[in-house]
C-alpha cells in the first residue's frame, strides 16, 4: 500500500535512510521534517505494517540547499519534479516496491534525479524506466549523473 508519509513514520524513515547511504545523503528527524515540509510528495510503501520504502520529491522553486537540486533548477526551464530520495528496505528489494513508488510520482511532469556514476544497479533500473542522462555534476568528490524521465507521450 502506498500512502502519505506521517510524522509517526519519521524514526523508521531515518533508519531506512541511514542504512542506504551508498545511494542517498544522511538524514535525521529534523532534516527529514524540513524536507517533508517543502516536498511535493512524501510517500511510504507499507507492507504488513512495516515501511518497505519511501520517496520524497520536491517542486521547482523550493528553498532546498542542494547542489544537485540547484543544477536542475538552473538547467530545466519546464516544470518538473525533483526526486530527492527513494529508499527500499533490504527485506523488500526486488519485490516491486521501488516500481510502485515510481508509478506514484511519474505522471504528466518530467522527473529529475541524480545517481552516482558508480551505482550500476540504480543506473540500469532508471534506464529501464526511461530516464536519460542530461548531464553530470561532481559533488564531494563523487560524480552524479543527472537523469530526466519525460512523461509518456512527450
N, C-alpha and C positions, 0 to 999 in steps of 0.2 A: 504494500500500500504506500503510495506517495502522498505526503501531506505537508502542510506548512510547518516550519521549524518553530518550536516554542522555547521559552526561557528554561523550562524544565529539561530540555534536551541538551543544554549547553555543556554540562560536565561530560556527557557521552561524546558529544561532537568534538570537544577539545581533546579527549583521549584518543579518538579515532585519528584526528588530525596529527597529533604528536607522534603517532605510530606510522605516519606516512610522509615523513619529512624528506624522503628521497624525491618526492614529486610536488610538495607544497611547502609554503613557508610556515614558520611556527605560529601558534595561536594560543591565547589564553582567554579566560572568560571575558575580560574587559575588552580585548581587541575583537573578540567574536561579537560581543554586544554592539560595538561601534560598526562593525561590518554589516551586521544584520539590519541596523537602523538605516544605513544608506543603500541597502540592497534593493534590487529589482525583484528578485526571488530568492528565498532561503527555504529549501525543501529538504525533507528527510525521506528516506525509503525505510519503511518499517517492516520487520518480518517477525511474527510471533512475539511482539512486544519489544524486540531488540532493534536498535538502529543499525540497519545494514549498510547505510551510506548516506551522504548528504551532498548537496550542491548549493553554491551561493553565486548569484550573478549580480552585476552592477549595471545601472543605466549610464548612458552618456552624461557627462557633466557632474558626476559625483565628486565630492571633495575627498578623494582617496589618494593617499601618499604612496604611490607605487609607480616605479619607472616603467613597468610593463603596461599598466593601465594608461599612463600618460602617453606612451608610444602610440597606442591605438587612438587615443584622443587626438593626437597630432596628425595621424595618418588617415583615419577614416572620416570621410565627410558625410556619409549617410548615417542614418540611425543604425544602431547596433546594440547588442547586449554583450557585456564582458563577463566571461565565465572566470571568476576569480579562483575558485577551487571546487574540486569534486573529489571525494574520498569514498572508497568502498572498504568495509572491514574485510580482513583476511578470510574470515569464515564465509563470506558471501561473494567472493570474487569468482568470476567465470560462471555466474548464475543469472546474468542478465540485469543485475541491479544498475550498473552504470548506463546501460542502454535505456532502461526505463526512466532514469533521471534525465538523460539527454532528450528523450522524447518529450518530456515536460517543458524543456526550455527551448527546443528548436521549433520555430514557428515561422512567422512572416518576416522576421527580422534577422539579419546576419548575426552569427555568434562568433565572437573573437576570443582567443585564448592563446596561451603560450605553453610550450612543452620544452623541457631541457633536451638539447640535441642528442644526449646520450640515452634518453629514455625510449628505446626502440619499441617496447611493448605499447606505450602510450601513443607513439607516433603511428604505429600500424593501426591501432584502434581508431584514431582520429581520421586517418586516411580512409579507412573503411566506411566512415560516417560522412565522407565528402568534404572534409576540411582540407584546405590548400594553404601551403606556405606563402606568406606575403612579405616576409622579411625576417630579420634576425636582430637580436639585441643582446649584447654582453652585459651581464649584471653580476656583481660579486664574483667575478672570475668564471662564471658559467654562461654558456651561450644558450639563449632561449630562442627557439624557432617560433615565430609569430604566425598563427594559423587563423583562418577565417572560413566559416561554412556559410555559404549563401543559402537563402531559403530555396526550397524546392520550387522549380519553375522560374527561378530568377535568371 
